[in-house]
Amino acid sequence: MRDQVFSILQAVGRSFMLPVAILPIAGLLLGIGASFTNATTIQTYGLENILGNGTILHSLLTIMSDAGNIIFGNLPIIFAVGVAIGMAKQEKEVAALSAMIAFFVMHASTSSVLKLTGKVLADNTVSPDVLEGTIANINGIMSLQEGVFGGIIVGIGVAYLHNRFHKIVLPDALSFFGGSRFVPIISTVVYMFVGIAMYFIWPVVQNGIFALGGLVTGTGYVGTLIFGIIKRALIPFGLHHVFYLPFWQTGVGGSMMIDGKLIQGGQNIFFAQLASPNVAHFSADATRYFSGEFIFMIFGLPGAALAMYRTAKPEKKKVAGGLLLSAALTSMFTGITEPIEFSFLFVAPMLFYVQVILAGAAYMIAHILNIAVGLTFSGGLLDLFIFGILQGQDKTSWMYIIPVGIIYFFLYYFIFTFLIKRFNLKTPGREDDDTATKLYTKADVKARDAAAKDGTDSKASGDAVSQTITQALGGSQNITSVDACATRLRCTVADSALVNDAALKATGAVGVIKRGTGVQVVYGPQVAVIKSNLENYLATNPQDGPIEAAPEAAPVEEPKKETAPEKSDAEKRYFNSPFTGALHPITEAPDEAFAGKMTGDGFFVYPEDGVVYAPEDSTVTFVFDTKHALGMTTADGVEYLLHIGIDTVNLNGQGFKVFVENGQEVKKGDKLMEFDDEYIKANAPSDACLCIFTDPDQVSDVTLVKTGNVKAGEQAVYF
């Protein structure tokens, strides 16, 4: 359960990244435009002739400011669309359109209820007895002020509906509205009722948000410290976006009336004040969720980098110095701290704990000193210049960052130096002689944690099976690409002579096929997991070498098998054909792996049409992303694979239409998929449609019931 919640939160956090990515450019446009059109700034620097009212530059800068401001003013719908795209698994454009429709429908429904209850008047104004700021104009609709939360609610909900219904099959009379066309329809219906429900629910939620915001604000500097510690501590898990976004974009981070409008969220308050000509000093209560980042990103972490360089081994200082200098400059100029943070998190978690405490304290110190410098994404020099220096000391108190930052530089330097030497921490440049000097990434940390969870050696940075596969394929340097189809690991190698067939079979492969530099290793339906593990292993073990081929053993004559007695009719288990066409035994398949029964016994059909039906009542166990194959299990537990064409994985789903999804139960005769047979014939080696029984303990010695043509639903084989 915990892992499931964690994965959901990670998915939500990742979906935030698309709409968040627009904030830097929006902030830059607004920051530059507002800075150089501010009358005080123009008068202070005597720039009336260049930037004064009526000049070309003033007009251009005004346009820039408005362009940036419109993005911040429409973040709810941007998040609705962005989150839906981020969480949709396929056909993301449909999810985007559906989210936009749902957003308008939800607010329109809420608006109708507000009008029916008299809270919004006939002339579209707000009733005087309504609490100021709780109702606002949302994209031309008078609705509840839900802010970014409203957009997130739409985005997550539509993504769920999309993933659930985008392959739905409707009755023939309504078939036009099936599949992806159904998603905006169901989204409209659902969010009409969501909009009605929000009239009753949102005021309660809003009161809770204001109470939470008040709790954070009420705890003062201690609350800021706790916020900073939690945010940095969540970095390794990728959940920091989920944590800080409400403080930046919603009432959790406070609310403020600016130029007659109720603004919610720390970042929104800062940019609203930035655009306002009536602000004497930006609110440090609003910026306390990010102003402290300038202290440790520009000053502190470069001090840590210097400590790691100074403590590096003499013979590794040059390499380590180049890497650490690059990482330090990245942190200073862009505020991207991953190259430094993950490097010591990976090899010396103790240093990361120090970083979390010092970073949390930086947020609090900035708050105490009334530093109010905004940012778009992270606390680098560019944001400090635009949103601090250009705005002036009187508005931002940015100068206090410099003395505090210098202190932080030395704090990081001396603390990191002491701990590295005292505990002999293996920071970059202090690795064992046989270990390459490198900076680590989030992927390295995840691989290590996964290995630890599985009980494997963390130094291996992967599992033993993946290591053996890598070495059997000639080493990581010999592998140029990794892919998989329904049953096979498909790799391209530089030199196929280095491939060790015996070692590959020792990993559970039932067959190895080599065609030039292409190598197909037959594992069966579990190949997707093997591919994923192998890719993770290769990412963290780029220097893994090959296995030397063992001398071939003398061939051993296999004993002749005794002919099994013919089964009685009562003993025979009959199985129907999912396809219509010419029936053939699996041994005649136009592919040596299938023909050799490496993936299991079965049969195949050269199709007369492009439709696949359920041969029996079954459960869909997996649908391949490339849509060319389905894994199925019958009601009595027989596992089988439906595979359309040979090497059709390379078509990347083109020519296929699947009507079922993972976990769906189907009845005999239900349509499972359609395929364009002419397209497959033109673009793949063969259009042979295979039915393979993947568990040899369940099914062996498959016998055709008839020869010649068979229709879908007719008995094809028995075993």
C-alpha positions in Angstrom: 0.0 0.0 0.0 2.8 2.4 1.0 4.7 1.7 -2.3 1.5 2.3 -4.3 0.8 5.6 -2.6 4.5 6.6 -3.2 4.3 5.7 -6.9 1.1 7.7 -7.3 2.6 10.7 -5.6 5.7 10.4 -7.8 3.5 10.3 -10.9 1.6 13.4 -9.7 4.9 15.2 -9.0 6.2 14.4 -12.5 3.0 15.6 -14.1 3.6 19.0 -12.4 6.8 19.5 -14.3 5.2 20.4 -17.6 3.2 23.4 -16.4 6.0 24.3 -13.9 8.5 24.4 -16.9 6.7 27.5 -18.3 7.2 29.5 -15.1 10.8 30.5 -15.7 10.1 32.2 -19.1 6.9 33.8 -17.7 8.8 35.1 -14.7 11.6 36.4 -16.9 9.2 38.3 -19.2 7.3 39.7 -16.2 10.5 40.5 -14.3 12.3 42.3 -17.0 9.2 44.0 -18.3 8.0 45.2 -14.9 11.6 46.2 -13.8 12.3 48.5 -16.7 8.8 50.1 -16.9 8.7 50.9 -13.2 8.6 54.7 -12.9 10.9 54.7 -9.8 13.6 52.7 -11.6 13.4 54.9 -14.7 13.8 58.1 -12.6 16.5 56.6 -10.3 18.8 55.8 -13.3 17.8 58.8 -15.5 16.4 56.6 -18.3 13.4 58.7 -19.2 14.6 59.3 -22.8 15.2 55.6 -23.4 12.6 53.9 -21.3 10.1 56.6 -20.5 6.4 56.5 -21.5 5.9 56.7 -25.3 9.3 55.2 -26.2 9.6 52.1 -28.3 11.5 50.2 -25.6 8.8 51.1 -23.0 6.1 49.7 -25.3 8.1 46.5 -25.9 8.8 46.0 -22.2 5.1 46.6 -21.4 4.2 43.8 -23.9 6.8 41.5 -22.3 5.3 42.2 -18.9 1.8 41.5 -20.1 2.9 38.3 -21.8 4.4 37.0 -18.6 1.5 38.2 -16.5 -1.1 36.4 -18.6 0.6 33.0 -17.8 0.5 33.6 -14.1 -3.1 34.7 -14.4 -4.1 31.5 -16.1 -2.2 28.9 -14.2 -5.3 26.9 -13.2 -6.2 25.9 -16.8 -2.5 25.5 -17.6 -2.1 23.0 -14.7 -5.4 21.2 -15.7 -4.0 20.5 -19.2 -0.4 19.9 -18.1 -1.3 17.4 -15.4 -3.7 15.5 -17.7 -0.9 15.3 -20.3 1.6 14.2 -17.7 -0.5 11.4 -16.2 -2.1 10.1 -19.4 -0.5 6.9 -20.6 -1.4 7.1 -24.3 -3.0 9.5 -26.7 -2.0 12.5 -24.5 -3.5 15.0 -27.0 -7.0 13.5 -26.2 -6.3 14.0 -22.5 -5.3 17.6 -23.1 -8.5 18.5 -25.0 -10.6 16.6 -22.5 -9.0 18.5 -19.6 -9.7 21.9 -21.1 -13.3 20.9 -21.8 -13.7 19.6 -18.3 -12.2 22.7 -16.8 -14.7 25.0 -18.5 -17.6 22.6 -17.8 -16.7 22.4 -14.1 -16.5 26.2 -13.6 -19.6 26.8 -15.7 -21.6 24.3 -13.6 -20.4 25.9 -10.4 -21.3 29.4 -11.8 -24.8 28.2 -12.6 -25.3 27.1 -9.0 -23.9 30.4 -7.7 -26.4 32.3 -9.9 -29.3 30.1 -8.8 -28.4 30.7 -5.2 -28.1 34.4 -5.6 -24.3 34.6 -4.8 -23.7 35.8 -8.4 -26.2 38.4 -9.6 -27.9 38.8 -13.0 -25.4 41.4 -14.1 -22.5 38.9 -13.4 -21.4 40.8 -10.3 -20.8 39.2 -6.9 -23.4 39.6 -4.2 -22.3 42.0 -1.4 -22.8 39.4 1.3 -20.2 37.1 -0.2 -16.7 37.0 1.4 -14.4 39.1 -0.8 -12.1 37.1 -3.0 -13.9 33.7 -2.7 -15.6 34.2 -6.1 -13.6 35.4 -9.1 -13.7 35.6 -12.9 -12.1 32.4 -14.1 -11.5 32.6 -17.9 -14.7 34.6 -18.3 -16.8 32.5 -15.9 -17.8 33.8 -12.5 -16.9 30.8 -10.3 -15.3 29.9 -7.0 -11.7 30.9 -6.6 -10.1 27.5 -6.6 -6.8 28.6 -7.9 -4.3 25.9 -9.1 -6.0 23.3 -6.9 -9.0 23.5 -9.3 -6.7 22.8 -12.3 -5.0 19.9 -10.5 -8.4 18.4 -9.6 -9.4 18.5 -13.3 -6.0 17.2 -14.5 -5.9 14.2 -12.2 -9.5 13.3 -12.7 -9.4 13.5 -16.5 -6.2 11.5 -16.6 -7.9 8.8 -14.7 -11.0 8.8 -17.0 -8.7 8.9 -20.0 -6.6 5.9 -18.9 -9.8 4.0 -18.0 -11.9 4.6 -21.0 -9.7 5.6 -24.0 -10.0 2.0 -25.4 -13.6 1.4 -24.5 -15.7 -0.6 -27.0 -19.3 0.5 -27.4 -22.2 -1.3 -29.2 -22.1 -1.1 -33.0 -24.8 1.6 -33.1 -22.6 3.8 -30.9 -19.2 2.6 -32.1 -18.3 6.1 -33.6 -18.2 7.4 -30.0 -16.0 4.7 -28.7 -12.3 4.7 -28.0 -10.6 8.0 -27.5 -13.7 9.9 -28.6 -15.5 8.7 -25.5 -13.0 10.5 -23.2 -14.2 14.1 -23.7 -17.8 12.9 -23.5 -17.4 11.1 -20.1 -15.2 14.0 -18.9 -18.0 16.5 -19.7 -20.6 14.5 -17.9 -18.5 13.8 -14.8 -17.2 17.3 -14.4 -20.7 18.8 -14.7 -21.5 17.0 -11.5 -18.1 17.8 -10.1 -18.8 21.5 -10.7 -22.1 21.2 -8.8 -20.4 19.3 -6.0 -17.7 22.0 -5.7 -20.3 24.6 -4.8 -20.8 22.6 -1.5 -17.4 21.1 -1.0 -14.9 23.9 -2.0 -15.9 26.4 0.7 -15.1 23.8 3.4 -11.8 22.9 1.6 -11.0 26.6 1.3 -11.5 27.2 5.0 -9.2 24.2 5.6 -6.6 25.7 3.3 -6.8 29.1 5.0 -6.5 27.4 8.4 -3.4 25.4 7.2 -1.9 28.6 5.7 -2.6 30.3 9.0 -0.9 27.5 10.9 2.2 27.8 8.8 2.2 31.6 9.1 1.4 31.4 12.8 4.5 29.3 13.5 6.7 32.2 12.1 10.3 31.5 11.6 10.1 27.9 13.0 7.5 27.1 10.3 9.8 28.4 7.6 12.7 26.2 9.0 10.4 23.1 9.0 9.3 23.9 5.4 12.9 24.2 4.2 14.0 21.0 5.9 11.1 19.0 4.5 11.5 20.4 1.0 15.2 19.5 0.8 14.7 16.1 2.5 12.2 15.1 -0.2 14.6 15.8 -3.1 15.9 12.1 -3.3 12.4 10.8 -3.6 11.3 13.3 -6.3 8.3 14.3 -4.1 9.5 17.9 -3.4 7.3 19.2 -6.2 4.2 17.8 -4.6 5.2 19.4 -1.3 6.2 22.9 -2.2 3.7 23.6 -5.1 0.7 24.3 -2.7 2.8 26.8 -0.8 3.8 28.5 -4.1 0.5 28.4 -5.9 -2.4 28.1 -3.4 -3.8 29.6 -0.2 -1.6 27.2 1.8 1.2 29.6 1.2 -0.8 32.6 2.3 -3.1 35.1 0.7 -3.0 38.9 0.1 -5.1 41.6 -1.4 -3.1 43.3 -4.2 -4.7 46.1 -6.2 -8.2 44.9 -5.3 -7.6 41.2 -6.1 -7.2 38.3 -3.7 -3.9 36.6 -4.6 -3.1 33.2 -3.1 0.3 31.4 -2.9 3.8 32.7 -2.2 5.0 32.9 -5.8 1.8 34.3 -7.1 1.9 37.0 -4.4 5.5 38.0 -5.3 4.7 38.3 -9.0 1.5 40.2 -8.4 3.5 42.6 -6.2 6.2 42.7 -8.9 3.6 43.9 -11.5 2.0 46.4 -9.1 3.3 50.0 -9.0 2.0 50.4 -5.4 4.4 48.0 -3.5 7.1 49.5 -1.3 8.7 46.2 -0.2 7.8 42.7 -1.4 6.3 40.4 1.3 9.0 38.3 3.0 6.1 36.2 4.4 5.3 35.2 0.8 8.9 34.7 -0.4 10.0 32.7 2.6 9.3 29.6 0.6 12.2 30.3 -1.8 14.3 33.3 -0.9 16.7 31.2 1.2 17.6 29.1 -1.8 20.0 31.8 -3.1 22.1 31.5 0.1 23.0 27.8 -0.3 22.7 27.4 -4.1 25.0 30.4 -5.0 27.3 30.2 -1.9 26.9 27.1 0.2 27.0 24.2 -2.3 30.0 25.7 -4.1 31.7 25.6 -0.7 30.9 21.9 -0.5 32.4 21.4 -4.0 35.6 23.1 -2.9 35.8 20.9 0.2 35.4 17.8 -2.0 38.1 19.0 -4.4 40.6 19.9 -1.6 40.1 16.5 0.0 40.5 14.5 -3.2 43.4 12.2 -3.8 46.3 14.0 -5.5 46.2 11.7 -8.6 42.5 12.3 -9.0 42.3 16.0 -8.2 42.5 17.1 -11.8 39.5 15.0 -12.9 37.5 15.7 -9.8 38.3 19.4 -10.0 36.8 19.7 -13.5 33.7 17.8 -12.6 33.1 19.7 -9.3 33.8 23.1 -10.9 31.2 22.4 -13.5 28.7 21.2 -10.9 29.4 24.3 -8.7 28.9 26.7 -11.6 25.7 25.0 -12.5 24.4 25.4 -9.0 25.5 29.1 -8.9 24.1 30.2 -12.2 21.0 28.1 -12.7 20.1 26.9 -9.2 20.2 23.2 -10.4 21.9 21.4 -7.5 21.4 17.7 -8.5 25.0 17.2 -9.8 26.4 18.2 -6.4 23.7 17.0 -4.1 23.3 13.5 -5.6 27.0 13.0 -5.7 27.4 13.1 -2.0 24.0 11.6 -1.3 25.1 8.5 -3.3 28.4 8.0 -1.6 28.1 9.8 1.8 24.5 10.3 3.0 25.8 11.9 6.1 26.7 15.0 4.1 23.2 15.1 2.7 21.8 15.2 6.2 24.0 18.2 6.9 22.9 19.8 3.6 19.2 19.4 4.6 19.7 21.1 8.0 21.8 24.0 6.6 19.4 24.5 3.7 16.4 24.6 6.0 18.2 27.2 8.2 18.8 29.3 5.1 15.1 29.6 4.4 14.6 30.8 8.0 17.5 33.2 8.0 16.2 34.8 4.8 12.8 35.2 6.4 14.3 36.7 9.6 16.3 39.3 7.5 13.2 40.2 5.5 14.8 39.1 2.3 12.1 39.1 -0.4 13.7 38.0 -3.6 11.5 36.0 -5.9 12.3 33.2 -8.4 10.8 31.3 -11.3 12.3 27.9 -10.8 15.4 27.9 -8.6 17.8 30.2 -6.8 20.6 30.9 -9.2 22.4 34.1 -10.1 20.1 35.0 -13.0 17.0 35.0 -10.8 18.8 36.9 -8.1 19.8 39.6 -10.7 16.3 40.0 -12.2 14.1 39.6 -9.1 16.6 41.0 -6.5 19.2 43.4 -7.8 17.1 45.0 -10.5 14.2 45.5 -8.1 16.5 47.4 -5.6 17.5 46.9 -2.0 14.5 48.9 -0.7 12.0 46.4 -2.2 13.9 43.1 -1.7 16.7 43.5 0.9 18.8 41.4 -1.5 22.2 42.7 -0.2 21.8 40.7 3.0 22.2 37.5 0.9 25.9 38.3 0.3 27.2 38.4 3.9 25.0 35.4 4.9 26.1 33.6 1.7 29.8 34.1 2.5 29.3 32.7 6.0 27.4 29.7 4.4 30.3 29.2 1.9 32.8 28.7 4.8 30.3 26.7 6.9 29.8 24.2 4.1 33.6 24.1 3.3 34.7 23.5 6.9 31.9 21.1 7.9 32.2 19.0 4.7 36.1 19.0 4.9 35.9 17.8 8.6 33.4 15.0 7.9 35.1 13.8 4.7 38.4 13.4 6.5 37.0 12.2 9.8 34.9 9.4 8.3 37.0 8.8 5.1 33.9 9.5 2.9 34.3 8.4 -0.7 33.4 11.7 -2.3 34.4 12.4 -5.9 38.2 12.1 -6.1 38.4 9.9 -3.0 37.2 6.7 -4.6 39.1 3.4 -4.5 41.7 3.1 -7.2 39.6 0.8 -9.3 36.6 3.1 -9.3 36.2 5.9 -11.8 35.8 9.4 -10.6 32.3 10.7 -11.5 29.4 12.7 -10.4 26.3 10.8 -9.5 22.7 11.4 -10.5 19.2 10.5 -9.3 19.2 7.4 -11.5 22.3 6.2 -9.6 20.6 6.7 -6.3 17.5 4.9 -7.4 19.5 1.9 -8.8 21.4 1.6 -5.5 18.2 1.7 -3.5 16.6 -0.9 -5.7 19.6 -3.2 -5.3 19.5 -2.8 -1.6 15.8 -3.5 -1.5 16.3 -6.7 -3.5 19.2 -7.8 -1.2 21.8 -7.5 -3.9 25.3 -6.0 -3.6 25.1 -2.2 -3.9 28.4 -2.1 -5.6 27.0 -4.0 -8.5 24.5 -1.3 -9.2 22.1 -3.9 -10.6 21.0 -7.5 -10.4 23.0 -10.6 -11.0 20.9 -11.7 -14.0 21.4 -8.4 -15.8 25.1 -8.6 -15.1 25.3 -12.0 -16.6 23.2 -11.0 -19.7 25.5 -7.9 -20.2 28.6 -10.0 -20.0 27.1 -12.7 -22.2 26.3 -10.1 -24.9 30.0 -9.1 -24.9 30.0 -6.5 -22.2 28.3 -3.1 -22.0 30.6 -1.6 -24.6 29.5 -4.2 -27.1 25.8 -3.5 -26.7 24.5 -0.7 -28.9 20.8 -0.9 -28.3 18.3 -2.8 -26.1 14.6 -3.5 -26.9 12.0 -6.2 -26.4 9.0 -7.6 -28.1 6.4 -9.9 -26.6 8.8 -12.8 -25.8 12.3 -11.7 -26.8 15.0 -9.4 -25.7 16.2 -7.7 -28.9 19.7 -6.3 -28.8 22.1 -4.9 -31.3 25.8 -5.6 -30.7 28.9 -4.3 -32.3 30.5 -7.7 -32.6 28.3 -10.8 -32.5 31.3 -13.1 -32.1 31.5 -11.9 -28.5 28.0 -13.2 -27.7 28.1 -16.3 -25.4 25.0 -18.4 -26.1 25.5 -20.8 -23.2 25.8 -17.9 -20.7 22.6 -16.4 -22.0 20.7 -19.7 -21.7 22.0 -19.9 -18.1 20.0 -16.8 -17.3 16.7 -18.6 -18.2 16.7 -18.0 -22.0 15.2 -20.9 -24.0 16.9 -19.8 -27.2 19.3 -17.4 -28.8 19.0 -16.1 -32.4 21.8 -14.2 -34.1 21.3 -12.3 -37.4 24.3 -10.2 -38.2 24.7 -7.7 -35.3 21.1 -8.4 -34.1 20.7 -10.8 -31.2 17.3 -12.1 -30.1 17.2 -13.8 -26.7 14.0 -15.7 -26.1 12.7 -15.4 -22.5 8.9 -15.5 -22.8 6.3 -13.1 -21.5 8.5 -12.0 -18.5 10.9 -10.3 -21.0 9.6 -6.8 -20.2 10.9 -7.0 -16.7 14.2 -8.4 -17.9 14.6 -5.5 -20.4 13.8 -2.9 -17.7 16.3 -4.4 -15.3 19.0 -4.6 -18.0 18.5 -1.0 -19.0 18.9 0.1 -15.4 22.0 -2.1 -15.0 23.6 -0.7 -18.2 23.0 2.9 -17.0 25.1 2.3 -13.9 27.7 -0.2 -15.2 29.1 1.2 -18.4 32.4 -0.6 -18.2 31.2 -4.2 -17.6 33.2 -6.6 -19.7 32.4 -9.8 -21.6 32.4 -13.4 -20.5 35.0 -15.5 -22.2 33.4 -18.2 -24.1 33.8 -21.7 -22.6 35.0 -24.5 -24.8 32.1 -26.3 -26.5 31.2 -29.6 -25.0 30.9 -32.7 -27.2 27.4 -33.2 -28.5 25.4 -35.7 -26.5 23.0 -37.9 -28.3 19.5 -37.5 -26.8 17.6 -40.6 -26.0 14.7 -41.3 -28.3 11.3 -40.3 -26.8 8.7 -42.9 -26.5 5.5 -42.1 -28.4 2.8 -41.1 -26.0 -0.4 -43.1 -26.2 -3.3 -41.4 -28.0 -5.6 -39.4 -25.6 -9.2 -40.3 -25.3 -11.8 -37.7 -26.2 -12.5 -37.2 -22.5 -8.8 -36.4 -21.9 -8.5 -33.9 -24.7 -8.6 -30.2 -23.9 -9.9 -28.4 -27.0 -9.0 -24.8 -27.8 -10.6 -22.5 -30.3 -9.0 -20.3 -32.9 -8.9 -16.5 -32.3 -8.3 -16.0 -36.0 -9.9 -16.8 -39.4 -7.7 -18.2 -42.0 -5.3 -21.1 -42.9 -4.4 -23.2 -39.9 -0.8 -24.5 -39.4 1.2 -26.2 -36.7 3.7 -24.0 -34.8 6.6 -26.0 -36.2 5.9 -24.4 -39.7 6.0 -20.8 -38.3 8.1 -18.4 -40.4 10.4 -17.7 -37.4 12.9 -20.1 -36.0 12.2 -19.2 -32.3 8.5 -19.8 -32.7 9.0 -22.9 -34.9 11.4 -24.3 -32.4 8.8 -23.9 -29.6 11.3 -21.7 -27.7 8.4 -19.7 -26.4 6.0 -22.6 -26.1 3.8 -24.9 -28.2 0.9 -23.6 -30.1 -0.4 -23.0 -33.7 -0.7 -20.1 -36.2 -3.0 -18.9 -38.9 -2.4 -17.0 -42.1 -5.3 -14.6 -41.7 -8.2 -13.9 -44.1 -9.3 -10.8 -42.2 -7.8 -8.4 -39.7 -9.8 -9.2 -36.6 -8.9 -11.1 -33.4 -11.6 -12.5 -31.2 -11.4 -14.1 -27.7 -11.2 -17.8 -28.2 -12.5 -18.5 -24.7 -13.7 -16.7 -21.6 -10.4 -15.2 -20.5 -8.7 -12.4 -18.6 -6.3 -10.0 -20.4 -3.0 -10.2 -18.4 -1.0 -7.7 -20.5 -1.3 -5.5 -23.6 1.9 -4.6 -25.2 2.6 -0.9 -25.8 3.2 -1.7 -29.4 -0.2 -3.3 -29.6 1.0 -6.3 -31.7 0.5 -8.9 -28.9 -1.8 -9.7 -26.0 -1.2 -12.0 -23.0 -4.3 -13.9 -21.9 -5.4 -16.5 -19.3 -8.4 -18.7 -19.6 -11.0 -19.2 -16.8 -9.3 -22.5 -16.0 -5.8 -21.0 -15.9 -4.3 -21.8 -19.3 -1.9 -19.0 -20.2 -1.5 -18.1 -23.9 -0.1 -15.3 -26.1 -1.7 -13.9 -29.2 1.0 -12.5 -31.4 0.2 -10.8 -34.7 2.9 -11.1 -37.4 6.6 -11.6 -37.3 8.8 -8.8 -36.0 5.8 -6.5 -35.9 7.1 -4.9 -32.7 9.1 -2.7 -35.0 5.9 -1.2 -36.3 5.5 0.7 -33.0 1.7 0.1 -33.0 1.1 1.3 -36.5 -1.6 -0.8 -38.1 -3.1 -2.1 -34.9 -6.1 -1.2 -32.8 -6.7 -2.8 -29.4 -10.1 -2.8 -27.7 -9.1 -4.3 -24.3 -6.8 -3.3 -21.5 -4.8 -5.0 -18.7 -7.0 -6.9 -16.2 -10.1 -6.8 -18.4 -12.3 -9.9 -18.4 -13.6 -11.0 -21.8 -16.1 -13.5 -23.1 -15.7 -15.9 -26.0 -16.2 -14.1 -29.2 -15.5 -10.6 -27.9 -13.4 -8.5 -30.3 -9.9 -8.1 -28.9 -8.1 -6.2 -31.6 -8.1 -5.2 -35.3 -5.0 -5.1 -37.6 -4.3 -3.8 -41.1 -3.2 -7.0 -42.8 -2.0 -5.3 -46.0 0.1 -2.9 -44.0 1.7 -5.8 -42.0 2.4 -7.7 -45.2 4.1 -4.7 -46.7 6.2 -3.7 -43.6 6.9 -7.0 -41.7 8.5 -10.3 -42.7 5.1 -12.2 -42.3 1.5 -11.6 -41.2 1.3 -15.1 -39.5 -1.0 -14.8 -36.4 0.3 -17.0 -33.6 -1.4 -18.5 -30.6 1.3 -19.7 -28.2 0.8 -21.5 -24.9 3.5 -20.1 -22.7 3.6 -22.5 -19.8 5.0 -25.9 -21.0 3.9 -27.5 -17.7 0.3 -26.7 -18.6 0.3 -27.4 -22.3 2.5 -29.6 -24.4 2.0 -31.7 -27.5 -0.5 -29.4 -29.2 -2.3 -31.2 -32.0 -4.4 -29.7 -34.8 -8.0 -30.7 -34.9 -8.2 -30.1 -38.6 -6.2 -29.0 -41.6 -7.0 -26.2 -44.0 -9.0 -23.2 -43.1 -10.5 -22.4 -39.7 -12.9 -19.7 -38.5 -12.5 -17.7 -35.4 -14.3 -19.4 -32.5 -14.0 -22.9 -34.1 -12.0 -25.7 -32.4 -8.4 -25.5 -33.7 -6.2 -27.7 -31.5 -6.3 -30.0 -28.5 -3.6 -30.9 -25.9 
